[in-house]
Amino acid sequence: MEDLIKLGQSFVQAMQYRRGIGQVEEIYAENAESVEAVIPPGRDARIARGRGAIKAKREDWAATHDIHKLDADGPYVHPPNQFAVRFNAEVTQKVTGQKMKLREIALYSVEEGKIVREEFFFLPK
């Protein structure tokens, strides 16, 4: 359980300091999956498969949004292999100028010390 806690803490710290893109290579398994609750605007699928696709998804998000606030709270640990993180963000879409407040919970599944799946849950309005 100690390794799970350390991985979760490292993940949360990277998100708080906006180092989440650089962290993908280090803590995600090569075949990891990222599952959104709904198909995000501008995309054609809910699931990004593979470390490279997850990194590209994060880079796209950073390139298309001005991030004013990003809070990551956790990890909330569920041994032997899961942790959750609560996110609160305030962003502006660069193309539209639309400001948004986002609240999500993400559940991370871990195998052999690497994240193999992340699932995002949103708070409906």
C-alpha positions as CSV (number, residue, x, y, z in Angstrom):
1,M,0.0,0.0,0.0
2,E,2.9,2.3,0.7
3,D,3.9,2.3,-3.0
4,L,0.3,3.1,-4.0
5,I,0.2,6.1,-1.6
6,K,3.6,7.4,-2.9
7,L,2.4,7.1,-6.5
8,G,-0.8,8.9,-5.7
9,Q,1.0,11.7,-3.8
10,S,3.5,12.2,-6.7
11,F,0.6,12.4,-9.2
12,V,-1.3,15.0,-7.1
13,Q,1.8,17.1,-6.6
14,A,2.6,17.1,-10.3
15,M,-0.9,18.2,-11.1
16,Q,-0.9,21.0,-8.5
17,Y,2.4,22.3,-10.0
18,R,1.1,21.8,-13.5
19,R,3.7,19.2,-14.4
20,G,1.2,16.6,-15.4
21,I,2.3,16.4,-19.1
22,G,5.9,15.6,-18.2
23,Q,4.9,13.0,-15.7
24,V,3.0,10.8,-18.3
25,E,6.2,9.0,-19.5
26,E,7.3,8.3,-15.9
27,I,4.1,6.9,-14.2
28,Y,1.8,5.6,-16.9
29,A,2.1,2.1,-18.4
30,E,2.7,2.0,-22.1
31,N,-0.7,0.5,-22.8
32,A,-2.6,2.8,-20.3
33,E,-6.1,4.0,-21.1
34,S,-7.7,7.4,-20.3
35,V,-11.5,7.3,-20.2
36,E,-13.6,10.5,-20.3
37,A,-17.2,10.5,-18.9
38,V,-18.4,11.9,-22.3
39,I,-16.8,12.6,-25.6
40,P,-14.9,15.9,-25.2
41,P,-15.5,18.8,-27.6
42,G,-13.3,18.5,-30.7
43,R,-12.7,14.8,-30.3
44,D,-14.3,11.7,-31.7
45,A,-13.8,9.2,-28.8
46,R,-14.0,9.0,-25.0
47,I,-11.0,6.7,-24.7
48,A,-7.4,7.6,-25.3
49,R,-5.3,4.4,-25.6
50,G,-1.6,4.3,-25.0
51,R,0.9,6.5,-23.2
52,G,1.4,8.6,-26.3
53,A,-2.3,9.3,-26.8
54,I,-2.7,10.3,-23.1
55,K,0.2,12.7,-23.4
56,A,-1.2,14.2,-26.7
57,K,-4.6,14.6,-25.0
58,R,-3.0,16.6,-22.1
59,E,-0.9,18.7,-24.5
60,D,-4.0,19.5,-26.6
61,W,-5.9,20.5,-23.4
62,A,-3.0,22.8,-22.3
63,A,-2.7,24.4,-25.8
64,T,-6.5,25.1,-26.1
65,H,-7.2,26.4,-22.6
66,D,-5.9,29.2,-20.4
67,I,-5.8,27.6,-17.0
68,H,-6.5,30.1,-14.3
69,K,-6.8,27.7,-11.4
70,L,-6.2,24.0,-11.0
71,D,-6.6,22.3,-7.6
72,A,-6.0,18.6,-7.2
73,D,-7.0,17.0,-3.9
74,G,-6.0,13.5,-2.8
75,P,-5.0,10.9,-3.3
76,Y,-7.9,9.0,-1.9
77,V,-6.5,5.4,-1.7
78,H,-8.4,2.2,-2.2
79,P,-5.9,-0.7,-1.7
80,P,-4.6,-2.7,-3.3
81,N,-4.5,-0.9,-6.6
82,Q,-6.6,2.3,-6.9
83,F,-6.6,5.9,-5.9
84,A,-8.9,8.8,-6.7
85,V,-8.2,12.5,-7.1
86,R,-10.7,15.4,-7.0
87,F,-10.1,18.2,-9.4
88,N,-11.4,21.8,-9.4
89,A,-10.4,24.0,-12.3
90,E,-11.2,27.4,-13.8
91,V,-10.3,27.7,-17.4
92,T,-11.0,29.8,-20.5
93,Q,-11.3,28.1,-23.9
94,K,-8.9,30.0,-26.1
95,V,-10.9,29.7,-29.3
96,T,-14.3,30.8,-27.9
97,G,-13.2,32.9,-24.9
98,Q,-15.8,30.8,-22.8
99,K,-14.9,30.7,-19.1
100,M,-15.7,27.4,-17.3
101,K,-15.5,26.0,-13.8
102,L,-14.8,22.3,-13.9
103,R,-15.2,19.8,-11.1
104,E,-14.2,16.2,-11.6
105,I,-13.2,13.0,-9.8
106,A,-10.7,10.7,-11.4
107,L,-10.1,7.1,-10.5
108,Y,-6.7,5.6,-11.2
109,S,-6.0,1.9,-11.4
110,V,-2.4,0.8,-10.9
111,E,-0.5,-2.4,-11.9
112,E,3.2,-3.0,-11.3
113,G,3.7,0.6,-10.0
114,K,2.2,2.3,-13.2
115,I,-1.1,3.8,-13.9
116,V,-3.0,1.5,-16.4
117,R,-6.3,3.2,-16.4
118,E,-7.8,6.6,-15.5
119,E,-11.5,7.3,-15.5
120,F,-13.0,10.8,-15.2
121,F,-16.4,11.5,-13.5
122,F,-17.9,14.9,-13.9
123,L,-20.4,16.8,-11.7
124,P,-23.5,17.6,-13.8
125,K,-24.9,21.1,-13.7
